[in-house]
Amino acid sequence: MQRPDTVHTRTQLYARAIEIVEREHGTQIEIDAVAARLTTSRRQLQRAFTEIGRTTFRRHLTAVRMANAARLLTDPSLTVGAVARRVGYSQQAQFAKSFRAHFGSLPSEYRRERIVVAVR
């Protein structure tokens, strides 16, 4: 069982890291840089994500990026490549691969399905 002070510290660390990810998910954000900004070690931040968030930094970042990508794909004025760049992917192919793993369809398919539903 964790000491209450440890749980409190990791909870605060996790919450602050989540704020950074939410705000900066469109950049090339890395766990080491976030840990340095929070004046903690990479390992302590990993523990906070595992123990408090029940996830990893990478999984959380991907989930935030995918949620924002899904929202952006409903805007027909944005290309899939523009959406990829806005959510932090420099390679459209890597974005498509991550998107498909997360949602089960390619971004273009997802967009078509959402636009058709919206028109009905």
Stockholm file with secondary structure:
# STOCKHOLM 1.0

chainA/1-120         MQRPDTVHTRTQLYARAIEIVEREHGTQIEIDAVAARLTTSRRQLQRAFTEIGRTTFRRHLTAVRMANAARLLTDPSLTVGAVARRVGYSQQAQFAKSFRAHFGSLPSEYRRERIVVAVR
#=GR chainA/1-120 SS CCCHHHHHHHHHHHHHHHHHHHHHTTSCCCHHHHHHHTTSCHHHHHHHHHHTSSSCHHHHHHHHHHHHHHHHTTCTTSCHHHHHHHTTCSCHHHHHHHHHHHHSSCHHHHHHHHHHHHHC
#=GC SS_cons         CCCHHHHHHHHHHHHHHHHHHHHHTTSCCCHHHHHHHTTSCHHHHHHHHHHTSSSCHHHHHHHHHHHHHHHHTTCTTSCHHHHHHHTTCSCHHHHHHHHHHHHSSCHHHHHHHHHHHHHC
//
